[in-house]
Amino acid sequence: MRYQSFSPRQRLALTWWRQSEFQNRDGILCDGSVRSGKTLSLAVGFLLWSMEQFSGERFAICGKTIEALRRNVTDQLPVWLEGMFTFRERRSENRMVVTGNGRKNTYYLFGGKDESSYTLIQGMTLAGVLLDEVALMPRSFVEQALARCSVEGSTFWFNCNPAGPDHWFYTEWVKGARERNLLYLHFTMEDNPSLSQRVKERYQRMYSGVFYDRYVRGLWVSAEGLVYDGFTVERHMPEKLPETAGECCVSVDYGTRNPTVFLLWQREAAGQRRWCCIKEYCWDGRKRMRQKTDGEYADDLQLFLSGYYLRMVIIDPSAASFITELRNRGFPVQTADNRVLDGIRDVSELLREGALLFDRQCTATLSEFRSYVWDETAAAEGVDKPVKDHDHCMDAVRYFVRTVVRRESGRVRRRPKGV
């Protein structure tokens, strides 16, 4: 692998521990925009530091999950450091042994996905830890990992994309980096010389609202106001939809006491091949003072589909009884990818591209686009989530986009990485 020239900030992230003015620091913390080179710089710097300073020691490399850690960091290290070290990973044990220049160290891989994860790292003695995507990890796990670094000369290496301004990591570590004796580096896309101007502009077009501020500008900002602030009637609900053709999909948000929603989707017949939501069904049992049974909803769905050739019904996997009813009747059912923030990012991107259109008769959907807002109470606690109210059409839109559109295009995205 050949590296292009590193930017000054990338070089500092790689070599800070060799520079006399920073050698007394207890670690380094890098945050900022996606695709800015943070992950590569921190991961390579961590390996170079640990292999030069120690031999026969143990280290931890941590990510949100082991899968994400391997995909974004450890599987890339042999490529990034080809010819310098030998890597031997024992996947069943989640550890990697690195040798080179007469030295040998062991690196344990950990996933900090929930509050119970801290037990995985308890009892270890470490000479250093690299925490990738640290803002996605629970505080208990992060603090336990840091407490394990008791070897003389051990350091902390942090890497993350921004979240909300009340997130515990921002308030205690980013804002307190100087007091905690850390070198703090803020990255932007301009710090990655391998990105062309065209690629940077593409990323600027991909996001809107809070996601633009965080992933493109690299800011710790609140998720507030409308979730889909880029939605407009003029652009996304034209007076007349383009002609559509082919198989249709129906996305379902199923409720017992809450409303049940069906949205019918079909592709544009020609031109840009956008997806169009042709019609909606919404039954609110509370307002109508009568709940429907699974059988009645299945009957309604049959009528809803009259005249259309069905490809699949996408439904939240929690709706177990209705899924069983539909399958017993021969409906082709696909359980939805119901990750909320990933789905919101994808819907926001498609709205920004103008790739989703809605018939003006979808009045319940329009009403929810205008009222679907971020939860300010949760934001004050550093948590991003929308208000769980009047969101049933929004859930159905998200299920369709995440389960069908993104998978078809091969663009199902997880949380953006810093490399």
FIVOZA-880657 format. One record per residue: x, y, z of N, C-alpha, C in turn; residue in three letters. Coordinates in pm, whole numbers, plus 50000, padded with zeros to 5 digits. Last residue first. Layout:
<nodes>
XYZXYZXYZALA/...
</nodes>
This chain:
<nodes>
487535074850865488575072950764487975074550626VAL/485505076251050486375087851038487465086250934GLY/482315064150936483605062851003484465075050972LYS/478785064750992479965068450916481235067751001PRO/476945035951080477405049051124478695052651052ARG/476155020450768476195020750914476705034350954ARG/474065019350483475185025150557475035022850705ARG/473455004450187473065004150328474255008550409VAL/473755004649915474255016149990473745016350132ARG/472734988649724474024984849782474614995649866GLY/470264993249632471315001749576472694997849627SER/468794974949780468834973949635470004981549576GLU/469144984950039469694971750004469784969849853ARG/467845009650025469275008950052469874995550015ARG/465165001849963465915011149878467415009649900VAL/464424981850168464344979750023465304988849947VAL/465004989050433464914974950397464964972550247THR/465055016850452466175009150505466184994750452ARG/462625024350330463915029450281465055020550326VAL/460695010550486460825008350342462195012550292PHE/461125020450745461235006050719461455003450570TYR/460575048150703461925043650740462125028750712ARG/457825047450652458755052750551460165047450578VAL/456945037250898456735029550776457625034350662ALA/457655058351068458255045151087458115036850960ASP/455975078050965457415079950960458155066750980MET/453495067651033453855068850891455355070350875CYS/453855070251312453615057051253453875057051102HIS/454145091051490455315087251411455105074451330ASP/452875103251716452505106651578453645103451481HIS/455725099051916454315103051910454005107451768ASP/458425100152045457665088152009456175091352014LYS/460735122251911459595120752002458745109151953VAL/463865106251821462695114551794461635112551901PRO/467065108451981465905100551942464755109951914LYS/470155108452120469435112651999468275103151974ASP/471245119152436470675108252357469915113952239VAL/472085137152629473065132252534472585121052446GLY/470125147952776470855137052840471875130752747GLU/468975165352603469625171152721470415160752799ALA/467735147652432468935154552386469705160652502ALA/465475140552580466525130552559467825137152516ALA/464145165152556464475159852689465585149452678THR/463745167752284464655177052350465055172252490GLU/463495146652027463135147152169464145155852243ASP/462675160351707463635154251799463165156351943TRP/459515154551537460585162951593461495154751683VAL/457075156551309458045146651359459305154151405TYR/455315172951181455295172951328456305163451390SER/455405170750909455375184350964455475184751116ARG/455255143750869456475150650825456555164550890PHE/452595139950955453705135551040455025141850997GLU/451125150950744450965156350879452135152550968SER/451885133950534452235148150531452165154150672LEU/450665110150622452125110950607452595125350606THR/448015117450608448575113850739450095114550735ALA/447695121950333447585133150426448155129950564THR/448245114050053448835107950173448865118450284CYS/447465128049835446385122049912446905115050038GLN/449775134749706449195144749795447995139549873ARG/452265109449710451015114549656450395124249756ASP/455745115549724454535111249793453305117549725PHE/459095104249657457955112849628456705106949693LEU/462565103749688461305098849743460215109049712LEU/464765116849588464535103149542463275096849599ALA/465955140949645464695141049571464295127349522GLY/468135141449805468375138249665467105139549580GLU/466885145850047467805156149996468075154149848ARG/465595121650075464805133950059465665145050001LEU/467825105650110466995103749992466075115649968LEU/468795115350358469625116150238468785114950112GLU/466665109650529467095123550509467915125050382SER/466685081750516465535089050465465915103650438VAL/469195077350642468965073250504467775080450442ASP/468825087950900469885093350813469625089850667ARG/466745071150985466515085550972467575091850883ILE/468085046250993466975048550902466695063250880GLY/469965050951194470435047551060469325050150957ASP/468145055551406469015066351359469585063451220LEU/466695029551416466065042651404466995053151344VAL/466424999151261467345007851333466965022451309ARG/464844979251140464184990051217465144998251302ASN/464284963050862465454968150933464964980451008ASP/461364941750877462044954350848463354955750923ALA/460704910550725460824918750846461744930650819THR/458604904650462460014907250494460044915650621GLN/456284882250320456614891550428458124892450446VAL/453964876050090455434875750101455914886350200PRO/451004859850206451684872450174453204870650185PHE/449604837150281450434836650161451084849650121GLY/448324835850518447504839050401448314839550272ARG/450374831750691449374820950678448474823250558ASN/451574856750675452234845050616451284833450598ARG/449684872250817449974874850675450624862850608LEU/449794860551074448534861151000448794863150851GLU/452484865251141451984851451129450704851051048THR/452454893251151453334886451055452844872151033ILE/450744896651366450294900851233451154894551124PHE/452314886551576451014880351546450524884051407SER/454674903051573454734888651550453394882651509ALA/455944929251533454524926451507454334911551477ALA/458664932151545457954930851673456484927451654SER/459634936751288459684923051339458954921351472PRO/457644957251079458484956751199458454942651258ASP/457534948050735456864950550862457834949150978ILE/456754948150401457834950650498457194954950628ILE/455754926250160455254934550268456374935850370VAL/456574925149808456754921349948456034931150040MET/455264926949553456594920949567456834916349711ARG/452114925049403452894926949526454234919649520LEU/450544943449169451274930849185452284932649298TYR/447294958349210448754959249211449374945349228TYR/444574955249237445074960949112446574962049104GLY/444504959249581443724955849463444254963149339SER/445654964849820446534960449712445794957349583LEU/443554969949990444514980749965445374977649843PHE/442454944550020441744954849944442664966249902LEU/444474933350178444104927150051443384937249962GLN/444384949850401445584950050317445284943950181LEU/441924942350508442114956050459443334957050367ASP/442544916150584441504918650483441664932450422ASP/444424922050780444844914450662443824916050549ALA/442784934750967443864942350902444354935350775TYR/441194912851037440594924550972441644933050903GLU/443114896151156442394891751037441764903250962GLY/443884911051378444864908251273444174904051144ASP/441134934251448441894921851468442934920351358THR/440894968451553440704957851456441564945751491LYS/439124987751794440354981151751440024970251650GLN/437395017551803437295003151775438634997751726ARG/437405044951811436765037851921436535023051890MET/438745060651644437535054651590436795046051691ARG/440915068051800440035078451748438705072551701LYS/441995042551852441595051351962440595061751913ARG/442665031751603441615025651683441135034351797GLY/443255044051309443545047851446442405042851534ASP/444585034051017443465031151105443895034051248TRP/445505042950701445765045750841444495043150921CYS/447195039150401446075034350481446425037150626TYR/448165056450101448345052450240447045047150297GLU/449865055949780448705057749867449015052550007LYS/452395058449664451195061149585449965063549671ILE/455455069549684454445064349776453085068349717CYS/457985061649458456805069649485455895062349583CYS/461405064849384460355056949449459215066149486TRP/462755072549056462515075449198461465065749253ARG/463885072348799463585059848870463475062249020ARG/464295093348629465205092048742464985079348824GLN/462865078148349463575089748401464475086348518GLY/460025057348432461135061748345461845073348414ALA/458355049748641458465041348521459655044948434ALA/459235048148983458985056648867459245048548740GLU/458055020749181459115028349114458565037149003ARG/455945022749468456225017649334457265026649269GLN/454325015049776455445020949704455615014449567TRP/452005022250024452245014749901453255022149815LEU/451785018150369452215027150262452555018750140LEU/449645014450644450185008050524450605019250428PHE/449475015550998449695022750872450195013250764VAL/447585017351290448245008451195448295015651060THR/447875035351604447435033851465448245023451388PRO/447835016151916448295027151831447805024951688ASN/446904992252008446215004252055446605016351971ARG/448434979351795447224973651855446384985051908THR/450014985551480449704989151617448484981751666GLY/452614984851242451464978151302451264982451446TYR/453504998250954453745000451097452484995851169ASP/454654985450651453604985050752454174988750888VAL/454954989850304455604990550435454524992750540SER/454784971950011453984978450114454774978150244VAL/455714974949670456024970849806455094978349900CYS/455014963149337454924972849446455364966549577CYS/456374959249007455924954049134455844965249238GLU/455544983848747456244972448807455644968048939GLY/455435020148755455205007048693455924996348774ALA/454235054548731454955043548798454595030248731THR/454605088148631454025074948604454895064148669GLU/454955112248897455355106348769454705092648752PRO/452125128849051453275119849058453685115348918LEU/451245162049059450995149448992452255140948999LYS/452135180549242450695180049212450325167149140GLU/454605164949459454195172549340452695171049316PRO/455995163649725454595160249699454105168249579MET/458575172949731458365158749759456925154249744HIS/458525200549666459495191549604459115176849617ARG/456325211649801456595215249661457515205149593GLU/456565202450061455455197749978455765200149831VAL/459765192150180458845202750140457755196850052THR/462275182650409461045178950338460215191250305PHE/464405188950568464555191050424463315187550344GLY/463925181750825463785195950794463955198950646ASP/462975157850978463175158850833462965173350789TYR/462745165751247463685155251209464005156351060VAL/462595199051368462065188751281463135178451247LEU/464425203651678463535208051573463005196351492GLY/467645187951724466495195751770465675200251650GLU/470385174751838469345170751745468075177651794ALA/473125197151896471905190251939471065186051820SER/476575190851809475365198951810474165190451847VAL/479705191951764478875185551867477635194251883TRP/480795190351422480395197851540479555189351635LEU/481695184551160482385178851275482045185851406GLY/480625190550916481295201450987482035196551112ARG/479765164150850480515172350755481285183450826VAL/478545153051077479395144750992480225152550892TYR/477185174751213478065165351282479045158551187ARG/475785189651023476635196551121477625186951187ASP/474415169150893475385177350820476345183950917TYR/472775160151096473765150951043474815158450961PHE/471045181551145472005177851248473095168751194VAL/470645190550803470315192450943471435188451037GLY/471895165150578471225177750606470985178650756SER/474135148850343473525150950475472825164450483TYR/475195147850085474545136050142473725139050266MET/476605169850005475235168349953474465157150024ARG/479015165550127478255177350167476815176550119GLN/479875143349984479515141750124478705153750175TYR/480385156449740479365145949747478915143749891ARG/482485173049808481205179149773480075168949776GLU/484465153549841484045161749955482695168349928LYS/484655144149580484195135149686483715143149806VAL/485655167149452484385161249409483805152249518ARG/488105170749569487075180749592485705175249556GLN/489275139249702489195149349598488095159349634SER/491175128249973489845131249923489895142049816LEU/493725126550068493345116549968491955119149911SER/494145144950271494555148750135494165138550028PRO/492265153950521492495141350449492855144450304ASN/491585177750629492765171150685493065157750619ASP/489205185050524490385191450467491675185250520GLU/487365173050684487705166350559488945172450493MET/488795178151013487785180550911488205173050785THR/489455172051362489665169151220488485173951135PHE/491125182751644489835183051575490075181951425HIS/492865168851909492955172751768491565171951706LEU/494435171552219493155171652149493345176852007TYR/496235153452442496395161152320495075160152244LEU/495415155052790495325148552660495665158452549LEU/495035161553063496385160053007496385152052877ASN/492655168953160492965154553166494305151253101ARG/492615195553098492705191653239493055176953255GLU/492325193152819493525199252876493705195053022ARG/489785180852790491005174152740492265179952804ALA/487175187552852488155186752960489475180752920GLY/485745185752622485875199052683486915199152794LYS/486135157452594486505167052488486715180952546VAL/485325147852857486615144752797487025154652688TRP/482865157952949483905154353045485285152252982GLU/481235164652732481305173752846482495170652937THR/481625142652556481965156352515482165165352637TYR/480715121252705482105121252660482545135252617PHE/477995127252756478955126752867480395127352820TRP/476375151352554476895137652566477995137552672HIS/475485175952498475325171352637475785156952656ASP/475805179652227476655187552316476515183752463PRO/475745147452051475135159652104476025166752203GLY/478605137651867477205135051899476615148251950ALA/481305133851627480535140951729479125135551748PRO/483315104051609482545114451542481675121251646ASN/486485095851767485025095751755484525106451660CYS/489025081151960488625085351826487105085151820ASN/491785080252187490345081652163490075086652021PHE/494045063852376493855068452239492355068352209TRP/496175066752659494815064952607494745070852467PHE/499115048352772498405060252724497035056352671THR/501745038253001500535035452924499835048552884SER/503875041653167504015046453029502795043852943GLY/503345012853356504075025453346504265029353200GLU/500094999253348501514997453316502175011253302VAL/497395002953372498225005653491499715003453467SER/494595004153241495905008653190496805012953306CYS/492094999053339492974987353321494404991453282ARG/490675022253330491185018053461492145006253451ALA/489835022553067490895031853108491515027653242LEU/487815003153081488965001252993490125010153034ALA/486025015253259486675002853298487905000153212GLN/485215037153107485935039453232486625026853281GLU/483895024052895485055032652870485875034352998VAL/481805010653031482815003052956484075011352937PHE/480345031853139480905021753228481995013653160SER/479435046252913480445052053001481115041453089ARG/479095028052607478615032152739479745036752828PRO/480005042352287480175032352392479595037152524MET/480035061752101478965051952090479005041652201LEU/482305076352139481035082752177479855073252166ALA/484345060552029484155060552174482835066852216VAL/485335050251786483915053451801483525054051948GLU/487895032351954487385037351826485875038951836ASP/490315034052173488855033752175488345040452049LEU/493105016952270492575024852159491065023052158LEU/495255016152551493965012652492493625022352380VAL/498015001052730497405011552649496105006752590GLY/498824980452880499814990952860499275002252773ALA/496734964453129497034968952993498104979652992LEU/495324937753285496354948053303496854951653165THR/491904928853363493074928953276494064939653320MET/489614931353519490684922653566491934922553481GLY/487174936353263487554936653403488714927153431GLN/486184933453016487554938553024488054939353169ILE/483614924653043484504917352953485964921152973LEU/482184942353194482634930053261483634922353175THR/481334962053024482504964953107483044952453175TYR/478964954652903480224951552834481454953752921SER/476574962253007477174950153063478564947153006SER/475764984052857476264986452992476944974153053GLU/477004977352521475974980552620476604981352759ASP/479234975152348477914977852291476844981352393LYS/482204974452297481504981252406480104984952363GLY/484204947452223483054955152177482324961152295GLY/487724942552189486524943352271485444951552202PHE/490694924452147489614931852082488354931052168LEU/494054927452249492744921352271491664930452213TYR/497214921652139496144931652135494794924452144TYR/500544916752239499224910852219498154921652233THR/503824918952089502784923552180501444917052143ASN/507244917752043506004910252029505004915052134LYS/510284925551861509294927951966508004920251937ARG/512054924751652512414917851775511444919851890GLY/510664937451448511844943851507512224937851642ASN/507544922051529508374929851438509514936551512GLY/504164910551573505604909251593506344917751490THR/501094907451739501874915051640503354913751675VAL/498164889851774499564890451815500344897151703VAL/494924895351887495834896451773497254897951827MET/491774881151985493074887252014493974886151893ARG/489424865352007489374880051992490684886652035ASN/489434838551997489834844352125489794859552123GLU/488764833351739487954827051843488244832851981SER/490814846551601489474852151604488614846051713ARG/493794855651631493084843851677491644848151703ARG/495974869251391494774870851473494154857251506GLU/499014881651346498364868651355497164869951449ARG/501164901251152499924900751230499374886551229PHE/504274916751149503534904651117502344903751211THR/505244949051018504944939651126504244927351070PHE/506034960650775506614965450900506424955351013MET/504664950550560506124950550555506804955150682GLY/501834970850608502434959750535503964961350529GLU/500084986650748501444985050800502164973350734LEU/497654986150613498254999150643499724997950684TRP/497224958450616497384965550488498094978850512VAL/496974951950884498014945250805498254951750670PRO/494724969850946496074972250997497154964750919LEU/492234961850863492984970950777494434972650821GLN/491164946551060491374940050930492194948750836ASP/490984966451262492004955851272492214948251141THR/489024987251152490354989251208491264977251190VAL/486544981151038487074994751025488514996551069ASN/486034953851084485794959750953486544972850935ARG/486624950751358487394943451256487254950151119ARG/484684967951466486104970051493486974963051390LEU/482304956451386482654969751336484134972451355ALA/482514931951531482354932051385482794945551327GLU/482594940551797483774933751740483714934051588ILE/481234973651833481084959151827482374953351771THR/482554997651895481154995751936480824980951938LYS/485894988252002484934994451912483534992451965GLY/489274987652111487854986752140487024994052036CYS/492074970952197491524978852087490014976852094ILE/494514968952451493124967052411492794976352295ALA/497524949952519496814962252486495374958852450PHE/500334936852694498974935152643498304948752627ARG/503834930552617502724936352692501394933552622GLU/506154923552483505614914052580504464919352661GLY/507394956252469507454942652416506964933252525SER/507074991452383506874979752468507164966852392PHE/507515012152200507705014852343507685002352430GLN/507005002551946508295008951972508575010252122GLU/504454992551960505514983351919506904989551939MET/502995015152037503045003552126504184994152090SER/503405032851816503765036451953503965024052040TRP/502325018151601503735022451599504225025651740LEU/499645014951689500515003251667501985007151668LEU/498845042151704498755033551822499665021251807PHE/499155050651436499955056551542499985047951667GLY/497165034851317498575032851280499485038651388VAL/494905045651450495195031351456496665028551422ALA/495015073451393495045068651531495445054051538LEU/494935073751109496025080151181496145074751323SER/492515059851052493795055051002494945060851084LEU/490665076751185490815062651222492165057151176THR/490865102551064491105100351208491455085851238LYS/490285110450807491545103550831491845100750976GLY/487835120450745488905130150769490245123650801SER/485365108350716486315107950606487455118050622ARG/483425130250926483685117350864484725119150753VAL/484865154651156483995150151049484335135951002SER/485795149051503485595157151384484755150051279GLY/488525140551729487125140351687487015148551559ASP/490935124851929490635130451797489135129451770CYS/493155125652188491725125052157491485132152025LEU/495755108752359495335117252249493855115052223ILE/497585108852675496905102952561496535113252458GLY/499045121352863498495108452899497735101852785ASP/502125137652776500675136652773500225122352806ARG/504825140652752504315139052888502795137752892ASN/505345145052486505695132052541505175129852683GLN/504975169052357503775161352391504085148252463PHE/507415180352305506415188952368505165181352411GLU/508835159952171509175163452308508095171652378SER/507275134451992507615148651996507745153352141GLN/506315109351989507745110751965508215125251983ARG/503625111552014504335105352126505855105852109TRP/502725120551766502765129751879503625124451994TRP/502405106851522503745107551583503835116151708THR/499785106451422500635094751406501855095051498LEU/498855131951471498155120651533498995107951527ALA/500615146051303500695147951448500005136551522LEU/499745137451054501115134251097501255135851247ARG/497155148651053497325134151049498715130151097GLN/497845175751052497115170351166497205155051169ARG/499225178350802499905181250929499185175251050PRO/498425149450597498235163350635498975165750767SER/500615127850414499705130350524499575145450547PHE/500685118050073501255125950181500205128550288SER/499445084850029499665098349980500245106150098GLN/500975052950064500275064250123500505076750041TYR/500535022149915501265034749911500415045949969ARG/500844988150000500005000050000500875012550000MET/
</nodes>
